[in-house]
Amino acid sequence: MCRGTTEASNAGSTTLTVLDYGGPYQKAQETEYFEPCAKELGITVKTDEPTDFSKIRTAVDSGNVPWDLVNVTNDFGSEKNGDAYLEPIDYNIVDKTKLIDGYGEKYRVGSDIEALVMAYNTDKASKGPTSFAEFFDTSAFPGKRALYKSVSAGVLEAALVADGVAPDKLYPLDLDRAFKKLDTVKKDIVWWETGASSQSLLSSGEAAMGLVWVGRAADAAKVDGPRSRSPTTNGCRSMTTGPFPKARRMLKWLTSSLNA
């Protein structure tokens, strides 16, 4: 949950734009972070959505980047490939000691630890799965499964745990075994690529159950009636500066506020 600055070529600007994931997750960040930061720093914070890696690449390659900060998942902007699209974090400004160990990277700062959860539509299933093994058991728990179409989303880990791999023995991932397990439910998988689509799949009943972001599961339960949920895998998101020069003051503001 790291946000950011006003300087460099746009030093006189008082507007900062953040690219984020939308939905209840983004609304919560606006209330808890963006609005208090804007008030304290005397700036305007605008948001855009949803995060899309191809959109980020296209914007940077064209030299027309409309955002100052982007929120990305942990498979974008690593030490090996971050320099193509992101600016290095300035740890003379960002207090690295306020961060969880490993969350202060060269091109990104950890923003939150987020859960992927099992959720089910109570109109489609009288009871929901309580383990990954049950989630992959389409005989005992029939219906379509909504899964995130991303290798960083915990789907491969879920498949391996369902196949009997102990969580502390997951890495390095046995990809052949993971995909073999996914093949057992292949005809029942409905892939989702945005939080909105995952919520829609569950709410409409197109999918009886799914692995979805915790915010979307909670919102579906609140808006569309009861949905049961249980935590599964954790993932890390990163709020990063890209070639977006107005990010450092907000990053400093947020990290200075941690543990205050």
N, C-alpha and C positions, 0 to 999 in steps of 0.2 A: 504494500500500500504506500507507494512512494510517488510523490508528485513534484511538479517543477517550475520554473524560472522566468525571468525577463531580462535579456541582455543581448550581447553581440549585435548582429545586423538589425535586430528589432528591439534595440535597447529602450526605445521610447514607448513601446507598446505596453498597454496595461491589460491586454487580453491574452489568456493562455488557453490552448485547445488540447484536450485529452481524447485520444481514441481508446474506447473501452468496449466491453462485451454486451452492454445493454441489459435490459430486464431488471429484476429486483436487485441483482448484484450491483449494477451501476447506480440505481436509485439510492441504495444504502451508502455507497461511496460518496455520492453527491452530498447527502445529508451529513455524514460523519466527517468527511475530509475536505471535499472541494469547497463547500460553502464556508466552513470556518476558516480555511486557508485563505480564500478570496477576501474575506472580511479583514483578517489580520494583516495581510500583505497589501491590501488596497488595490486588488486587481479583479478582473472578471475572468471566471473560469467557464469555458464552454466545453461541451462534450459531443463526441461523434460516436457512431456505432454502426455495426459491430466491428471488432477487430478482425482483420482479414490480412493474412500474410502477403498474398499476391497484391493486394491494394497498397500495402506498405512498400513493397519492392517497386511497383510501378511508379509510385509517387517519388521515391528517392531517385530512381533511374531517370525520371523526367526532369528532376530539379525543381519540382513544384510540390513541396511537402506542406500540407495544411495543418499539421499537428505539431505540438511542442513535446508531448509525451505520448507514448503508446503503451498499452497494457498487453503483454503477450504471454503465451504459455512457455513452459520450460524447454521446448524444442526449437525455439527461435532466438537467435542472438547469443549463441554460446561463445566461449573463448575462441573457438576455431573459425566461426563464420560471422561473428558480430560486427567486425569492422566494415563490412560491405554496406550495412544499412543503419548502424547505430553509432552514437558517439560514446567514447569512454566516460565512465562515471568519475567525477572529480571528488576524490575522497579527502581533499582539503576542505571541501564544503559539506559533503555528506559524512555524518559521523558513523563510521563502520562499527564502532563498539556498541552501537544501539541495535545492531542487527543480529539475527540468529547466525551462528557459525555456518559459513558456506553460502550465505544469502547476499553477500557483497561481492559481486563479480565484476569483471572488467567492463562489460557493456550493459549491465542491467543490475537492478537491485530487487531483491525479493519483495513482493507486495503482499502476498498472503499465502497461507496453506489452505487448500480447498478440498472438500470431500466430494468424491463421486459416490453416489448412493444408489441402492436398489430401491426402486419405487414401483408400485403396482396400482392398477386401476381396479377399485373394489367392485365395479360392475362386471369386470371380466374375470376376476379371481376372488373366490371366497376367502382365501388366505394367501399371503405372500411368502416368498422364499426368505429363509433366515440365514442362508449361507450361499456361497458361490456354487457349491455342488447342487443345491436345490435350484438355483437360478438356471443352471444348464440342464436340468432334468425336465424336459418337455413332456414327458409322460405324466409325471406327478403334477406338473405346473404347466398346462398347455397354453399356447398363445404366442403371439409375436413378441420378439425382444427388441427393444430400441437400444442401439449401441452407438457410441460416439465414433465417428470415422476418423480416428487419429491414433497414431501409435503411442502418443504420450499420455493417453487418457486413462490408462489403467485397465484397458480391455484385455491386453495380453496377460497381464498379471492375474486378472480375474479368472481367465481361462486356465492358467496353470494351477492356481490354488484350487479351482474346481476339480482339476485332474489329480489332486493329491500332493502337490508341491507345498512344502511348508513356507510360510511367508518369509522367514529368515533365510531361506535357501533359494529365493527367486532369481538372484542375479549372479552371474550373467544369465539373461533370459534364454531358455531353450525354445527358440522360435518355432522349430519344427513341431515340437510337442504342443505349443500354444495354438498354432494354426490347425493342427489335427483336432484339438478339442473344439475349436470354433467351427470346424467342419461338421461336427455332430449336431449343431443347431443352425447350420447355414441357411436352410430353407425358411427358418423362422426369424431371421435377422432383418430388421429395418434400420438402416443406417441414418443417423442424424448428424448434421454439420453445424447447426446453430442451437443455442439454448432455447430459442423460441420454437424451433421445430421439435425438439425433444419433448417440450411441455405439450405441444399440440398432439403429438403421437400418443401420449398417455391420456390426455384429457378426452380425445375423440374416441379412444378405444381401439385405434388402429394397432397399437401395441398394448398387450396385456400388462407388460412390465418392462422395465428398462434400467440401464445404468445411466444416471443423469446427474447434472450438477445439483448440489444440495439446495441452492437458491431456487432453482426451477421446480424441484420436487416440493419444496415448502410452499411456493406460490401456487402450484397446481392444487395442493391440498386446501389452501385458503380460498382460492377462487372457484374451483370446480368441484368441491366436495372432498370427502375423505380419501386420502391416499396414504398408505403406510410406507415408512421409509426406514432403512437401517444403514449405518455407515459402512462403506466398503474401503476404497483406496483413497489415499491422500495425494494431492498433486500440488505443485508449486507454480504460482504465476509470478511474472516479473513486470513491474512497471519500469519502462526504460526511456531514456532519452535517445532519440534518433538524431539525424542531422537536424535537430529542432533546437535552436539555440536558447529558447526561453525557459529552460527547465530547472535550473539549479536552485533558485530560491525556494521553490516549492518542495523540492527534494530535501533541502536543508530544513525547511519548516516541519515536514512530517517526521523525519528521523530525530529531530530535536524534541519533538512532542512525545516520542516513545518513552514509556516508563516514567513519564513526568509525574 
